C-alpha cells in the first residue's frame, strides 16, 4: 500500500484518538505503527502532518510499539530519518529526537545491548554540549532549540535510568560554566541537578566513592561516559517530579555517604554554581532545582544548608507561588539549620498579609491559608545566641482572616481552622479579655451557621457546611471542654429545630471523640425521650434514638417507645422502632424491654416486624449479656440481605471468627532504659478485663526503623501488676516516630478478638545510649577525643537552655545522668550520647547562670540538630 494522503491520516488519527484500544483491535490498527514510520519519509505529506504523526508516537508509544523489538526498530528508523533530513531548517528534528527517546523508554530497551541507545546517547550529549555534529543536523539557527531538546531527552533518560549520566557530571559542569545564552542555562541546570542527585543517592546505597566525578572533563563523544553498572544499581526510578519532600527514611541513605574533603569541596562548588544561576530559570524550574538540590544535601554529612542562604534572602519576598512553596519546603527540610528567627517571622507575616489580599483568586487564597495552617512550629536561635520566643499566630495579625458567613465554603472552613488555632492558643488565658475575643467570635459564627442550617427546606449545602464546621471545631478544640460546651448545646438546639438532619448527626457522632460525643448524646437523648410518640418527625427521632440509646434514662426511653409503637403503622417506622430495641439489647437493657418486645410481637402489623420482635425476645431470655452483644454485633463479612430476620442470624457467625473489637488494653511507655547495645522501649500494660494469649504487633511506617518483633503475653488480669514489656528498637536513623499497635487476644468467653491500640510515640530521648565509661582518670581525654572527632565532617552549634529554680544539677540528674562523662557540679557537665545506629551527640554545659546555661553541642550528623534543639528546650519545662 502506498503513502496515505493527509486527509486519510487525519481520519485515522481521529478514529485512533476517539478509542485507542478499539482502533488497535481492528484490522486497520495492525499496521498503524509501520505506516506511521514509512510515511515520515513520504514526499506527499507536508511537515505539519508529519509532526502530527510524531506527536501521536509521543502520546501512545506503548500502543504503537507494544514489545521491545518493535520499540528498538522504531527508534532505529527514527534516528535514520533524522540523519536523512536535508541541511535546511526543518520542524521535524526536535520531534524526531523526542520520539526516538520515547520509543526507547516506553519499550524498556535502553541499555548497553541496544544499538539505538548507543547511537542516541552520544548524539544527545553532543547536541547538549553544542558540539560540531555535522551538517546533517541542520543549520546553526536550530542549534539552540536542539540543545534544549537534547537536555530534556537526557533528563528523561536519567530519570528512567538513574545514574546513567554519572560519568558526565564534570562535562555538564563545564558546559554550565561557559558563557551560554540565558535560554540554555535552564535545561543544563536541571539536567546537572538531576544527575547529581541520582549519583549521590546511588553511591550512598552502594557505599561507593565519587572521587573525580565532578571534576572529570571528558569529551562529549567519549566511550566511557555511560555507566550502565551505576544505572542498574539505580533502577528504583527515583521521582524527580515528586510533589513533596521525601520522608527521612526515603532519602536514599545519604547519611551513609562520607565524602572526602576534596569531594565535599567540589560538591559545594557544584551546588553553589547551580544556585548562582538559578535566578535565570523560570519559577517552576527554580522550584524543581531547589527540590533536587535540597534532597541531595538534606541527608549528606558535611554539607551545611547555608549554601541556600543567598537564595533564601532573594526568595523571601517573592510573589510566585511556586517559589514560595519551594521556600516552605526548604524550611520543612532544614528548619533552624537554615532559617533564623527573623526569617521565620518575616515568612509568617508574609503569608498572613498575602492571604488577606482582597483580589486573590480562591485557589491562591486557599494555598496561602494552607501554608499558614501547616507552618512548621519552631523555636529558633535568637540573633545573639539567645533563645527566641516561639512563633505564634497573633489575633491582631490574623484579624483580616477571620471567617464570615459570606465566604466561599472552602475558604470559610480554612479560615475557621485558623480561628480554632487562635482559640486553642488562648485557651489558657480565659480570664483575660484578650483571650476571650477569638472564642466569642467563634461562638457567633457557629450560631450563624446553625441558624442557616435550621431553615426548613434550606439547601443541603448549608447543612453540610454547618456539620463540617462543627466537626472541625470539635477536632481542634477537643482538649478544651469549656470551648466545646457551647458547641454541644448549639447542636442539640439545631436538632430540635430541624429533626430531618438526623443522618448528619449520626455521621457526626461516628466521627467525633468522646469530648463532644458523650455530652451531645446525653442532650439529644434527653430531648428525644421527652417528646410524644405522635410527633410528625417520628422517623427521624427513632433513627436518632437508635444512635444515642443506652442504659441511662431507661424508663423514659421505654415509655417513649411504648407511646411511639401505636403510630408505627408502616414497615419503615416499625423497622426504625426495632432498631432502637436492638440498640437497647446491645446496651444490656432488660426488664421492661422484654414486656415491650412481647407487645410488639403481638401488635405490629407487618409479619417481618413481628418475627423480628419475637427473635429479640427469645435472645433476651436465653443469652447472657456478653453473648447477646456478640450475636447482635455487626458482621463485616455478611452480605446485605433483603430480609431483616435472616440478617439477624448472620450475627451468630461472628462468635466463630476473629472480630474487631474495642481494645480492653492500655499501653504506655515506662521509664527509659539507657543501657545495652540498642535502645529498648519499656512498655507498661494494663487491662480492663481478663485477656489471654495476647500478641502485640508493632509497625513503623516507611523504613525509618527495622521491622519490630511481636510481643507475647500468656495472661493478663485487671488489678494484678504485670511485668514491663521490653521492645528492642532498631532505628536506621536517629529520629522520633510513632508505633502503630495491633493486638490479637482471647477473651474469657473464648472469643478471639482483634483491636487497634492508640499509637505510641517514640521520643528522640528514647534512643539515647551511653558510651562505655573510661577509667576515672581518662574521662576528660576520652571526651576531648570524641569532641575532636566530630569535625570537619560534623557540625557545631550553640544555644541557650533556660533553667527552672531547681538549677542545672537537678536538670542533669533527672534527664542526662547516664550520659555524663565529666562533671564539675553544679555548674559544668560534659555529656556524650550515642545515637543509633552510628552517630554521636556531645554537649558542653558550662558556666551555668541562675536562669539558664549556654550549651555547645557537636554531632557528626547535622540532620539531628532540630531534634536536639527541641529536646534541650523541653528540658526546662520537664524539670
C-alpha positions, 0 to 999 in steps of 0.5 A: 500500500502506498503513502496515505494522503493527509486527509486519510491520516487525519481520519485515522488519527481521529478514529485512533484518538476517539478509542485507542484500544478499539482502533488497535483491535481492528484490522486497520490498527495492525499496521498503524505503527509501520505506516506511521514510520514509512510515511515520515519519509513520504514526499506527499505529506507536508511537515505539519502532518508529519509532526502530527504523526510524531506527536501521536508516537509521543502520546501512545508509544506503548500502543504503537510499539507494544514489545521491545523489538518493535520499540528498538526498530522504531527508534532505529528508523527514527534516528535514520530519518533524522540523519536523512533530513536535508541541511535546511531548517526543518520542524521535524528534528526536535520531534524526531529526537523526542520520539526516538527517546520515547520509543526507547523508554516506553519499550524498556530497551535502553541499555548497553545491548541496544544499538539505538541507545548507543547511537542516541546517547552520544548524539544527545550529549553532543547536541547538549554540549553544542558540539560540531555534529555535522551538517546533517543536523541542520543549520546553526539557527536550530542549534539552540532549540536542539540543545534544549531538546537534547537536555530534556531527552537526557533528563528523561533518560536519567530519570528512567535510568538513574545514574546513567549520566554519572560519568558526565557530571564534570562535562555538564559542569563545564558546559554550565560554566561557559558563557551560554545564552540565558535560554540554555542555562535552564535545561543544563541546570536541571539536567546537572541537578538531576544527575547529581542527585541520582549519583549521590543517592546511588553511591550512598546505597552502594557505599561507593566513592565519587572521587573525580566525578565532578571534576572529570572533563571528558569529551562529549563523544567519549566511550566511557561516559555511560555507566550502565553498572551505576544505572542498574544499581539505580533502577528504583526510578527515583521521582524527580517530579515528586510533589513533596519532600521525601520522608527521612527514611526515603532519602536514599541513605545519604547519611551513609555517604562520607565524602572526602574533603576534596569531594565535599569541596567540589560538591559545594562548588557544584551546588553553589554554581547551580544556585548562582544561576538559578535566578535565570530559570523560570519559577517552576524550574527554580522550584524543581532545582531547589527540590533536587538540590535540597534532597541531595544535601538534606541527608549528606554529612558535611554539607551545611544548608547555608549554601541556600542562604543567598537564595533564601534572602532573594526568595523571601519576598517573592510573589510566585507561588511556586517559589514560595512553596519551594521556600516552605519546603526548604524550611520543612527540610532544614528548619533552624539549620537554615532559617533564623528567627527573623526569617521565620517571622518575616515568612509568617507575616508574609503569608498572613498579609498575602492571604488577606489580599482582597483580589486573590483568586480562591485557589491562591487564597486557599494555598496561602491559608494552607501554608499558614495552617501547616507552618512548621512550629519552631523555636529558633536561635535568637540573633545573639545566641539567645533563645527566641520566643516561639512563633505564634499566630497573633489575633491582631495579625490574623484579624483580616482572616477571620471567617464570615458567613459570606465566604466561599465554603472552602475558604470559610472552613480554612479560615475557621481552622485558623480561628480554632488555632487562635482559640486553642492558643488562648485557651489558657488565658480565659480570664483575660479579655484578650483571650476571650475575643477569638472564642466569642467570635467563634461562638457567633459564627457557629450560631450563624451557621446553625441558624442557616442550617435550621431553615426548613427546606434550606439547601443541603449545602448549608447543612453540610457546611454547618456539620463540617464546621462543627466537626472541625471545631470539635477536632481542634478544640477537643482538649478544651471542654469549656470551648466545646460546651457551647458547641454541644448545646448549639447542636442539640438546639439545631436538632430540635429545630430541624429533626430531618438532619438526623443522618448528619448527626449520626455521621457526626457522632461516628466521627467525633471523640468522646469530648463532644460525643458523650455530652451531645448524646446525653442532650439529644437523648434527653430531648428525644425521650421527652417528646410524644410518640405522635410527633410528625418527625417520628422517623427521624427521632427513632433513627436518632434514638437508635444512635444515642440509646443506652442504659441511662434514662431507661424508663423514659426511653421505654415509655417513649417507645411504648407511646411511639409503637401505636403510630408505627403503622408502616414497615419503615417506622416499625423497622426504625422502632426495632432498631432502637430495641436492638440498640437497647439489647446491645446496651444490656437493657432488660426488664421492661424491654422484654414486656415491650418486645412481647407487645410488639410481637403481638401488635405490629402489623407487618409479619417481618416486624413481628418475627423480628420482635419475637427473635429479640425476645427469645435472645433476651431470655436465653443469652447472657449479656456478653453473648447477646452483644456478640450475636447482635454485633455487626458482621463485616463479612455478611452480605446485605440481605433483603430480609431483616430476620435472616440478617439477624442470624448472620450475627451468630457467625461472628462468635466463630471468627476473629472480630474487631473489637474495642481494645480492653488494653492500655499501653504506655511507655515506662521509664527509659532504659539507657543501657545495652547495645540498642535502645529498648522501649519499656512498655507498661500494660494494663487491662480492663478485663481478663485477656489471654494469649495476647500478641502485640504487633508493632509497625513503623511506617516507611523504613525509618526503623527495622521491622519490630518483633511481636510481643507475647503475653500468656495472661493478663488480669485487671488489678494484678501488676504485670511485668514491663514489656521490653521492645528492642528498637532498631532505628536506621536513623536517629529520629522520633516516630510513632508505633502503630499497635495491633493486638490479637487476644482471647477473651474469657468467653473464648472469643478471639478478638482483634483491636487497634491500640492508640499509637505510641510515640517514640521520643528522640530521648528514647534512643539515647545510649551511653558510651562505655565509661573510661577509667576515672582518670581518662574521662576528660581525654576520652571526651576531648577525643570524641569532641575532636572527632566530630569535625570537619565532617560534623557540625557545631552549634550553640544555644541557650537552655533556660533553667527552672529554680531547681538549677542545672544539677537537678536538670542533669540528674533527672534527664542526662545522668547516664550520659555524663562523662565529666562533671564539675557540679553544679555548674559544668557537665560534659555529656556524650550520647550515642545515637543509633545506629552510628552517630554521636551527640556531645554537649558542653554545659558550662558556666551555668547562670541562675536562669539558664546555661549556654550549651555547645553541642557537636554531632557528626550528623547535622540532620539531628540538630532540630531534634536536639534543639527541641529536646534541650528546650523541653528540658526546662519545662520537664524539670 
